[in-house]
Amino acid sequence: MTAPLTPPPPPHEHSSASHQGQPAPAGAHLTHPGYGAPVEPDGPGLKAEVRQAAVITVVVAVSGALLGVLWWWLAPSVPLVGDVVDKSWVVYLKDSEGEQAAGVDGTFTLLALAFGLVSALVVFLLRRRGGVPLVVALGVGGLLGALLAWRVGVWLGPTQDVLAHAREAGKGETFSAPLKLGAKGALLAWPLAGLLVHLGLTALFGPRDPEPYEVP
């Protein structure tokens, strides 16, 4: 009488047992335990993100020229009056109680906030995953754009030579003061608005990391 033969193990068990502890061959896709779908790398990679961030920085900064034009167009004018005292020209505010100067700063701040919101929204729609390079690009591009807008608005506005402008207008005549940004903190409105809006959109509507699977 002979002892019954033990049946051989199933092919898949033998294959998994023989490869246990051995490294995966080059080019093989990693799979999640219990699932056959390959795990794809998250995001386009650091180099691609840096390239995208550089493009975003340039585009956002260049759009500051449009902000400067809008500021020059929408900002209220500050009326000045020239006079001659002891054969010397002097210039003073026509309305010393007026709030036109504060309106100039307020106009720039509101426009900068709007540009920060729009730039953050556009960047989020184009690149929903976000990332540190894109956030830095929004901040740097917004600051450069605000600086460019400031200089463009001043350049488009009335001449900076107030005395020459007073002589040209004539004694007692009203003319507009140069476009001036009194509150330099308004330059931070664009980058701060862009960063906050982009972080908020990413937190609310950005892609979520998959929940970890429990392996029995």
Sequence and secondary structure as in RCSB ss.txt:
>XXXX:A:sequence
MTAPLTPPPPPHEHSSASHQGQPAPAGAHLTHPGYGAPVEPDGPGLKAEVRQAAVITVVVAVSGALLGVLWWWLA
PSVPLVGDVVDKSWVVYLKDSEGEQAAGVDGTFTLLALAFGLVSALVVFLLRRRGGVPLVVALGVGGLLGALLAW
RVGVWLGPTQDVLAHAREAGKGETFSAPLKLGAKGALLAWPLAGLLVHLGLTALFGPRDPEPYEVP
>XXXX:A:secstr
          HHHHHHHHTTTS   TT   B TT  SB   SSS HHHHHHHHHHHHHHHHHTHHHHHHHHHHHS
   EEEEEEETTEEEEEES TT  HHHHHHHHHHHHHHHHHHHHHHHHHHH TT  HHHHHHHHHHHHHHHHHHH
HHHHHHSS S HHHHHHHH TT EEE       GGGGGHHHHHHHHHHHHHHHHHS          
